[in-house]
């Protein structure tokens, strides 16, 4: 397996002193060679269970607009979730919408290690990207969320997630409130470990971490996305 199968990497524009680096942990619903979707799991394809709809496109657009680097996953979160700690009970998610995920039934140690090659390959690439850009004080993760989760509607446009970097998260939330309705640490909380990837690498390299969750219908909306990218490109990506 070529290491590049685990991620997509976008280089910074030549000469750019990046103020921020981008990650997208749930960019793809691809299963690498050697795995295939069980028939019972095909209900999850093209849904938020398999990947974050629209997140990869927003990441690529913002990277191009700012001229900064980005690393995007190249495998489904259902194979292994790079935005979870190794001891998380959803590293290999067991169920979705009340039904078992057949892909993840009865994973033995050999299968676990086989999948962790992709997990570690992605994290190694993020680590190298952050280390290569000492001017980037912020690691910014881009995700999207489903408007209705297990029957419960979510009536806002975008969430800003953070753990210890509260001033950064609050500043980004205030900035984005000019273009959409924003909630802090919703629909998930960074204080519960759900900014895992960005926060892990931020702590390793003494940077700051923040994540956005865009409602998926808006993450694929050709009117909203350019407005969001424009707003993100005008944010002051410095240490807060």
KOLPA-96412 format. One record per residue: residue number from 0; residue in three letters; z, x, y of N, C-alpha, C in turn. Coordinates in steps of 0.001 Angstrom, whole numbers. Each point is the difference from the previous one (the first is absolute). Layout:
(node NUM,"ALA",(Z,X,Y),(Z,X,Y),(Z,X,Y)),
...
This chain:
(node 0,"UNK",(0,834,-1205),(0,-834,1205),(0,865,1250)),
(node 1,"UNK",(-917,-288,921),(3,681,1293),(1109,-597,857)),
(node 2,"UNK",(755,877,684),(1098,-473,828),(-478,-1026,1020)),
(node 3,"UNK",(-1236,166,488),(-524,-891,1024),(-102,-1446,-484)),
(node 4,"UNK",(72,-238,-1317),(-51,-1367,-502),(1235,-798,395)),
(node 5,"UNK",(1056,671,410),(1243,-687,315),(62,-483,1449)),
(node 6,"UNK",(-869,517,853),(89,-345,1416),(-1357,123,679)),
(node 7,"UNK",(-72,-588,1186),(-1091,225,960),(637,676,1204)),
(node 8,"UNK",(-579,1106,454),(573,698,1147),(-1028,87,1117)),
(node 9,"UNK",(436,-350,1198),(-841,99,1192),(534,1130,859)),
(node 10,"UNK",(-845,951,313),(421,1139,808),(77,-379,1476)),
(node 11,"UNK",(823,725,733),(70,-184,1444),(-1278,512,647)),
(node 12,"UNK",(-315,-556,1150),(-1119,512,779),(266,1456,364)),
(node 13,"UNK",(-1021,835,-124),(160,1433,280),(601,205,1382)),
(node 14,"UNK",(1034,816,64),(630,315,1277),(1082,-965,423)),
(node 15,"UNK",(210,-1079,-797),(1009,-990,363),(1401,490,-367)),
(node 16,"UNK",(914,-41,947),(1412,239,-278),(631,-1365,-251)),
(node 17,"UNK",(26,-414,-1256),(384,-1366,-337),(1437,-289,398)),
(node 18,"UNK",(201,-1137,667),(1342,-439,351),(602,-870,-1093)),
(node 19,"UNK",(-850,-472,-932),(432,-886,-1075),(-908,247,-1194)),
(node 20,"UNK",(540,-174,-1201),(-825,3,-1203),(169,-1356,-675)),
(node 21,"UNK",(-1033,-441,-705),(-37,-1353,-564),(43,35,-1515)),
(node 22,"UNK",(680,-973,-582),(-35,-187,-1440),(-272,-1463,-319)),
(node 23,"UNK",(-573,-230,-1184),(-254,-1365,-464),(240,3,-1510)),
(node 24,"UNK",(1178,-412,-402),(415,109,-1393),(-654,-1020,-921)),
(node 25,"UNK",(-425,-1127,536),(-555,-1074,-829),(-1432,-304,419)),
(node 26,"UNK",(-805,1057,118),(-1349,-130,549),(-1015,-545,-988)),
(node 27,"UNK",(258,113,-1302),(-1028,-271,-1006),(570,-791,-1167)),
(node 28,"UNK",(-852,-812,-626),(385,-671,-1240),(-686,639,-1210)),
(node 29,"UNK",(-528,1198,189),(-712,704,-1067),(944,407,-1135)),
(node 30,"UNK",(-460,-170,-1225),(637,612,-1150),(-847,1197,-404)),
(node 31,"UNK",(595,1184,-100),(-770,1188,-368),(-547,-103,-1431)),
(node 32,"UNK",(-923,885,-302),(-559,60,-1342),(1127,191,-1013)),
(node 33,"UNK",(-81,-756,-1087),(1050,47,-1010),(886,-1219,2)),
(node 34,"UNK",(-66,-794,1060),(723,-1264,78),(-987,-1133,306)),
(node 35,"UNK",(321,-1192,-414),(-804,-1179,335),(938,-1189,156)),
(node 36,"UNK",(-448,-994,723),(840,-1169,257),(53,-896,-1229)),
(node 37,"UNK",(1172,-264,-534),(105,-1023,-1043),(-462,-1350,538)),
(node 38,"UNK",(-550,-804,-867),(-534,-1295,439),(1058,-818,740)),
(node 39,"UNK",(1228,37,-487),(1063,-802,610),(342,454,1414)),
(node 40,"UNK",(-322,1255,339),(330,542,1327),(-1107,-195,1022)),
(node 41,"UNK",(-1135,-508,-421),(-1115,-146,940),(314,-1003,1104)),
(node 42,"UNK",(1004,-834,-200),(468,-920,1039),(522,751,1224)),
(node 43,"UNK",(354,1267,-191),(602,789,1080),(-1025,782,809)),
(node 44,"UNK",(-1228,97,-498),(-1034,731,725),(-332,-697,1315)),
(node 45,"UNK",(-309,794,1010),(-336,-499,1342),(1172,-719,646)),
(node 46,"UNK",(1217,296,-451),(1200,-570,612),(945,1124,416)),
(node 47,"UNK",(1037,-369,736),(970,976,497),(762,679,-1133)),
(node 48,"UNK",(-12,-569,-1187),(690,646,-1110),(-686,1306,-391)),
(node 49,"UNK",(-1324,47,114),(-763,1174,-437),(-160,1038,1097)),
(node 50,"UNK",(-64,-447,1261),(-146,920,1134),(238,-759,1292)),
(node 51,"UNK",(13,715,1132),(224,-619,1309),(-1343,-260,669)),
(node 52,"UNK",(-420,-1229,-22),(-1296,-362,557),(-73,394,1471)),
(node 53,"UNK",(-1093,644,377),(-251,353,1396),(674,1264,484)),
(node 54,"UNK",(996,500,-722),(776,1146,495),(-843,1269,67)),
(node 55,"UNK",(-850,222,-1000),(-820,1218,-9),(-956,27,1180)),
(node 56,"UNK",(-607,-1140,302),(-946,-60,1117),(694,294,1328)),
(node 57,"UNK",(1186,-560,203),(750,271,1232),(340,1488,85)),
(node 58,"UNK",(400,577,-1118),(355,1426,-22),(-1204,862,372)),
(node 59,"UNK",(-1145,-278,-607),(-1198,806,288),(-427,-167,1461)),
(node 60,"UNK",(62,-1204,504),(-408,-233,1396),(914,733,974)),
(node 61,"UNK",(1306,-67,-267),(939,641,920),(-121,1520,-86)),
(node 62,"UNK",(-171,531,-1212),(-177,1451,-150),(-1212,478,780)),
(node 63,"UNK",(-1091,-744,-90),(-1212,372,730),(211,-102,1499)),
(node 64,"UNK",(660,-1073,431),(221,-212,1434),(868,1101,603)),
(node 65,"UNK",(1046,405,-708),(917,1015,518),(-425,1424,-355)),
(node 66,"UNK",(-886,123,-973),(-398,1332,-458),(1087,697,-797)),
(node 67,"UNK",(840,-799,-688),(1134,559,-740),(-235,-131,-1497)),
(node 68,"UNK",(746,767,-812),(-205,-66,-1445),(667,-1216,-625)),
(node 69,"UNK",(-509,-369,-1174),(572,-1121,-745),(-145,273,-1485)),
(node 70,"UNK",(959,-471,-765),(-78,42,-1452),(200,-1402,-540)),
(node 71,"UNK",(-948,-429,-847),(10,-1342,-571),(35,111,-1520)),
(node 72,"UNK",(749,-874,-649),(50,13,-1459),(-1354,-427,-567)),
(node 73,"UNK",(-273,457,-1231),(-1266,-337,-667),(270,-617,-1369)),
(node 74,"UNK",(1098,-747,-78),(365,-679,-1242),(862,-1203,351)),
(node 75,"UNK",(-2,-988,-883),(753,-1222,251),(1497,240,-42)),
(node 76,"UNK",(706,-710,827),(1470,51,-9),(570,-496,-1319)),
(node 77,"UNK",(-814,-752,-780),(468,-472,-1298),(-66,1073,-1078)),
(node 78,"UNK",(-779,1049,236),(15,1137,-919),(1307,758,171)),
(node 79,"UNK",(319,314,1243),(1262,616,404),(56,-142,1514)),
(node 80,"UNK",(1170,-294,535),(109,-300,1429),(495,1221,762)),
(node 81,"UNK",(-869,641,803),(409,1200,729),(936,-274,1178)),
(node 82,"UNK",(262,-1275,275),(958,-316,1063),(1356,-405,-581)),
(node 83,"UNK",(277,490,-1194),(1286,-239,-656),(576,1325,-486)),
(node 84,"UNK",(1323,74,-31),(670,1164,-574),(-213,34,-1508)),
(node 85,"UNK",(157,1174,-581),(-241,155,-1430),(958,-829,-852)),
(node 86,"UNK",(1163,-351,537),(951,-799,-768),(-58,-1486,349)),
(node 87,"UNK",(-1020,-412,769),(-118,-1407,393),(-403,-859,-1194)),
(node 88,"UNK",(543,-1215,-65),(-367,-893,-1099),(-1358,-648,217)),
(node 89,"UNK",(-646,263,1151),(-1371,-479,219),(-996,1154,140)),
(node 90,"UNK",(389,1199,-462),(-962,1099,-56),(-1180,-405,-884)),
(node 91,"UNK",(304,-650,-1116),(-994,-640,-867),(399,-1469,-61)),
(node 92,"UNK",(-586,-796,859),(482,-1372,171),(-121,-801,-1296)),
(node 93,"UNK",(1087,-632,-446),(-39,-692,-1286),(-582,-1416,36)),
(node 94,"UNK",(66,-663,1172),(-447,-1396,39),(-510,-352,1390)),
(node 95,"UNK",(-732,-1111,53),(-518,-524,1271),(-141,-1500,-126)),
(node 96,"UNK",(572,-707,953),(-54,-1459,30),(498,-615,-1296)),
(node 97,"UNK",(1086,585,-512),(655,-580,-1162),(-624,329,-1343)),
(node 98,"UNK",(-1053,814,1),(-669,361,-1252),(13,1513,-178)),
(node 99,"UNK",(66,460,-1240),(-7,1452,-224),(-1335,620,367)),
(node 100,"UNK",(33,1254,455),(-1217,774,232),(-277,781,-1280)),
(node 101,"UNK",(-1074,-375,-675),(-287,586,-1307),(-280,1502,95)),
(node 102,"UNK",(-607,427,1104),(-290,1420,192),(1265,841,-114)),
(node 103,"UNK",(1135,-592,372),(1252,753,78),(995,-368,-1093)),
(node 104,"UNK",(-473,-668,-1009),(879,-356,-1110),(186,1218,-932)),
(node 105,"UNK",(1222,275,-360),(307,1027,-1008),(-535,1381,375)),
(node 106,"UNK",(279,450,1238),(-393,1351,419),(970,1006,-623)),
(node 107,"UNK",(-538,902,-816),(855,1023,-591),(-7,1246,888)),
(node 108,"UNK",(737,1035,-393),(139,1185,841),(-1337,712,186)),
(node 109,"UNK",(-820,61,-1032),(-1310,649,116),(-880,-723,1011)),
(node 110,"UNK",(25,-1335,-34),(-796,-777,949),(564,145,1409)),
(node 111,"UNK",(1300,32,120),(630,206,1307),(-473,1315,616)),
(node 112,"UNK",(21,1063,-771),(-411,1304,516),(-1491,15,344)),
(node 113,"UNK",(-799,-686,-783),(-1440,-87,269),(-260,-656,1358)),
(node 114,"UNK",(755,-1029,303),(-169,-695,1279),(592,794,1163)),
(node 115,"UNK",(1068,722,-253),(639,752,1079),(-869,1138,511)),
(node 116,"UNK",(-1012,399,-754),(-965,974,514),(-647,-541,1274)),
(node 117,"UNK",(-304,-1294,29),(-617,-620,1181),(1022,-118,1131)),
(node 118,"UNK",(1183,-427,-327),(1086,-106,983),(251,1351,664)),
(node 119,"UNK",(160,1041,-819),(306,1330,537),(-1191,591,748)),
(node 120,"UNK",(-1208,-272,-477),(-1181,489,699),(-102,-566,1404)),
(node 121,"UNK",(304,-1292,135),(-24,-630,1328),(1074,616,900)),
(node 122,"UNK",(1210,113,-502),(1086,545,821),(-236,1462,353)),
(node 123,"UNK",(-581,750,-899),(-312,1400,305),(-1006,91,1150)),
(node 124,"UNK",(-967,-908,12),(-1008,10,1071),(640,-395,1330)),
(node 125,"UNK",(871,-994,6),(701,-380,1227),(845,1159,499)),
(node 126,"UNK",(709,644,-901),(836,1138,368),(-832,1101,655)),
(node 127,"UNK",(-1155,304,-596),(-866,1048,551),(-541,-401,1369)),
(node 128,"UNK",(-336,-1283,171),(-517,-484,1281),(1056,156,1095)),
(node 129,"UNK",(1223,-408,-286),(1061,94,1005),(272,1464,355)),
(node 130,"UNK",(72,836,-1004),(279,1416,240),(-1102,650,822)),
(node 131,"UNK",(-1244,-429,-199),(-1138,605,711),(-86,-430,1459)),
(node 132,"UNK",(802,-998,397),(-79,-523,1377),(1388,-9,638)),
(node 133,"UNK",(499,1163,391),(1345,89,580),(137,-733,1331)),
(node 134,"UNK",(-1120,-294,670),(75,-719,1277),(244,-1496,-200)),
(node 135,"UNK",(-196,-488,-1233),(176,-1432,-266),(1482,-289,-242)),
(node 136,"UNK",(639,-671,933),(1426,-271,-107),(297,-1274,-782)),
(node 137,"UNK",(-1057,-810,-257),(198,-1292,-652),(-928,-130,-1203)),
(node 138,"UNK",(562,-495,-1103),(-786,-425,-1158),(-53,-1526,50)),
(node 139,"UNK",(-1210,-533,58),(-203,-1436,215),(-702,-600,-1210)),
(node 140,"UNK",(690,-885,-706),(-546,-649,-1191),(-537,-1383,350)),
(node 141,"UNK",(-1156,-343,-572),(-670,-1264,308),(-107,-842,-1265)),
(node 142,"UNK",(544,-1210,77),(36,-935,-1130),(-381,-1399,484)),
(node 143,"UNK",(-133,-913,-944),(-200,-1408,362),(812,-874,-945)),
(node 144,"UNK",(273,-1231,446),(822,-909,-800),(-676,-1357,-124)),
(node 145,"UNK",(311,-684,-1088),(-592,-1310,-245),(659,-1060,902)),
(node 146,"UNK",(-796,-940,541),(577,-1032,877),(977,-931,-714)),
(node 147,"UNK",(-168,-140,-1323),(897,-852,-786),(449,805,-1212)),
(node 148,"UNK",(1303,188,-134),(525,779,-1120),(852,-892,-888)),
(node 149,"UNK",(-482,-220,-1225),(684,-836,-963),(420,-1335,614)),
(node 150,"UNK",(-941,-600,732),(192,-1329,575),(607,-36,1384)),
(node 151,"UNK",(510,1125,492),(652,23,1316),(-960,536,1054)),
(node 152,"UNK",(-315,-804,1036),(-911,468,1050),(678,1011,913)),
(node 153,"UNK",(-800,926,518),(476,994,961),(-735,-253,1308)),
(node 154,"UNK",(719,-451,1009),(-624,-527,1207),(36,1004,1152)),
(node 155,"UNK",(-468,1199,-260),(-150,996,1055),(-1169,894,-386)),
(node 156,"UNK",(-445,840,949),(-1237,756,-184),(197,1393,-581)),
(node 157,"UNK",(1093,642,384),(138,1419,-325),(1473,381,-45)),
(node 158,"UNK",(344,857,-952),(1342,534,-80),(3,1494,256)),
(node 159,"UNK",(1018,479,683),(208,1442,189),(1229,380,-803)),
(node 160,"UNK",(-194,919,-955),(1063,403,-907),(463,1425,304)),
(node 161,"UNK",(1300,203,-72),(568,1330,236),(1379,37,-637)),
(node 162,"UNK",(487,1216,-198),(1363,177,-493),(834,625,1105)),
(node 163,"UNK",(97,1337,13),(845,655,1000),(-626,129,1367)),
(node 164,"UNK",(-1334,-85,76),(-693,233,1275),(-130,-1312,774)),
(node 165,"UNK",(1142,-533,394),(38,-1319,630),(-690,-24,1355)),
(node 166,"UNK",(199,1023,806),(-609,8,1335),(-1524,-3,-106)),
(node 167,"UNK",(-540,757,-938),(-1443,10,-226),(-484,-1373,-446)),
(node 168,"UNK",(674,-586,-976),(-406,-1315,-491),(67,-1068,1077)),
(node 169,"UNK",(1057,16,779),(144,-998,1064),(-1061,191,1084)),
(node 170,"UNK",(-304,1256,345),(-1018,270,1013),(-1376,-472,-476)),
(node 171,"UNK",(-333,261,-1277),(-1288,-446,-537),(-54,-1519,-50)),
(node 172,"UNK",(1100,-630,-407),(34,-1465,-31),(-209,-606,1373)),
(node 173,"UNK",(656,563,999),(-160,-499,1377),(-1431,192,482)),
(node 174,"UNK",(-598,1142,-345),(-1374,277,410),(-970,-1001,-632)),
(node 175,"UNK",(169,-275,-1292),(-943,-879,-701),(229,-1476,311)),
(node 176,"UNK",(1150,-319,555),(266,-1395,375),(-975,-490,1064)),
(node 177,"UNK",(-713,930,627),(-1006,-394,986),(-1256,-574,-617)),
(node 178,"UNK",(-192,196,-1309),(-1224,-502,-638),(267,-989,-1124)),
(node 179,"UNK",(1246,-110,-472),(268,-911,-1114),(1503,-248,-110)),
(node 180,"UNK",(376,-916,-875),(1424,-266,-226),(552,1021,-982)),
(node 181,"UNK",(1100,639,371),(540,1144,-737),(1436,-280,-416)),
(node 182,"UNK",(340,406,-1224),(1386,-17,-463),(379,1419,-410)),
(node 183,"UNK",(1240,352,206),(500,1312,-408),(627,-97,-1391)),
(node 184,"UNK",(-391,937,-863),(464,53,-1387),(-176,-1326,-731)),
(node 185,"UNK",(-1158,-604,210),(-453,-1161,-758),(-1490,191,-296)),
(node 186,"UNK",(-514,-566,-1076),(664,-814,-1019),(829,800,-991)),
(node 187,"UNK",(19,1321,161),(838,887,-822),(772,911,954)),
(node 188,"UNK",(1064,577,-490),(811,855,872),(-118,1467,-391)),
(node 189,"UNK",(-297,837,983),(12,1436,-223),(1383,512,-332)),
(node 190,"UNK",(1025,-741,363),(1373,410,-285),(378,-251,-1458)),
(node 191,"UNK",(-919,-617,-745),(195,-202,-1435),(-923,907,-808)),
(node 192,"UNK",(-513,1034,645),(-829,970,-703),(-1464,-350,-87)),
(node 193,"UNK",(-461,-957,787),(-1380,-476,-135),(-967,647,987)),
(node 194,"UNK",(417,1127,595),(-927,892,695),(64,1329,-758)),
(node 195,"UNK",(23,-116,-1309),(370,1145,-831),(-881,1220,239)),
(node 196,"UNK",(-1310,-156,-80),(-886,1160,71),(106,699,1353)),
(node 197,"UNK",(-200,-722,1072),(45,613,1331),(1367,613,266)),
(node 198,"UNK",(1049,-703,-386),(1350,487,275),(325,1246,-827)),
(node 199,"UNK",(-431,23,-1243),(233,1169,-867),(-598,1264,615)),
(node 200,"UNK",(-1260,-91,452),(-664,1177,546),(502,325,1411)),
(node 201,"UNK",(416,-1019,739),(586,253,1315),(1295,793,-139)),
(node 202,"UNK",(816,-362,-966),(1260,727,-200),(-263,1429,-464)),
(node 203,"UNK",(-992,182,-863),(-320,1339,-498),(-430,921,1132)),
(node 204,"UNK",(-773,-533,961),(-610,829,1038),(610,-213,1384)),
(node 205,"UNK",(1160,-663,69),(684,-240,1277),(-912,-714,1001)),
(node 206,"UNK",(-629,-1063,-466),(-812,-853,871),(660,-1378,74)),
(node 207,"UNK",(-706,-953,602),(471,-1378,28),(-975,-872,-784)),
(node 208,"UNK",(475,-1157,-450),(-815,-879,-840),(78,-1438,474)),
(node 209,"UNK",(-1144,-678,-70),(-65,-1421,319),(-1163,-598,-788)),
(node 210,"UNK",(100,-1285,-269),(-1036,-692,-787),(-300,-1340,639)),
(node 211,"UNK",(-1252,-432,-91),(-301,-1377,379),(-459,-779,-1224)),
(node 212,"UNK",(294,-1286,15),(-490,-967,-971),(-766,-1053,796)),
(node 213,"UNK",(-1310,-76,-229),(-856,-959,706),(-264,-1184,-922)),
(node 214,"UNK",(127,-1203,508),(-305,-1173,-838),(-1445,67,-482)),
(node 215,"UNK",(-222,-209,-1279),(-1269,358,-608),(-1211,-751,544)),
(node 216,"UNK",(175,-1249,392),(-1150,-696,580),(-421,665,1310)),
(node 217,"UNK",(966,519,758),(-314,710,1244),(-508,1415,-268)),
(node 218,"UNK",(483,617,-1082),(-427,1359,-335),(-1475,58,-369)),
(node 219,"UNK",(-584,-1143,-310),(-1421,-70,-331),(-803,-771,1054)),
(node 220,"UNK",(634,-271,1137),(-635,-796,1058),(-711,922,993)),
(node 221,"UNK",(-1292,-201,181),(-796,899,848),(233,-201,1495)),
(node 222,"UNK",(764,-989,364),(412,-137,1397),(1343,706,205)),
(node 223,"UNK",(923,-225,-933),(1346,553,152),(43,1502,-224)),
(node 224,"UNK",(-676,494,-1036),(139,1423,-368),(-376,946,1143)),
(node 225,"UNK",(-1133,-196,699),(-290,906,1120),(1078,-24,1090)),
(node 226,"UNK",(591,-1165,245),(1075,-91,991),(1227,787,-469)),
(node 227,"UNK",(311,-113,-1282),(1140,728,-532),(-239,1509,59)),
(node 228,"UNK",(-1173,446,-407),(-320,1427,34),(60,523,1426)),
(node 229,"UNK",(-497,-776,944),(58,403,1410),(1453,138,454)),
(node 230,"UNK",(829,-959,-362),(1411,64,399),(689,1213,-631)),
(node 231,"UNK",(-272,248,-1273),(614,1151,-663),(-483,1320,591)),
(node 232,"UNK",(-1239,17,463),(-549,1245,560),(580,323,1367)),
(node 233,"UNK",(602,-984,662),(578,239,1321),(1520,176,-52)),
(node 234,"UNK",(572,-56,-1193),(1439,219,-132),(308,1480,178)),
(node 235,"UNK",(1143,289,580),(421,1381,215),(680,513,-1271)),
(node 236,"UNK",(-773,696,-823),(495,468,-1301),(820,1286,158)),
(node 237,"UNK",(1165,-132,533),(873,1169,156),(1348,-310,-622)),
(node 238,"UNK",(843,994,-60),(1340,-198,-540),(842,-830,972)),
(node 239,"UNK",(641,-1025,-532),(813,-887,832),(1492,244,-269)),
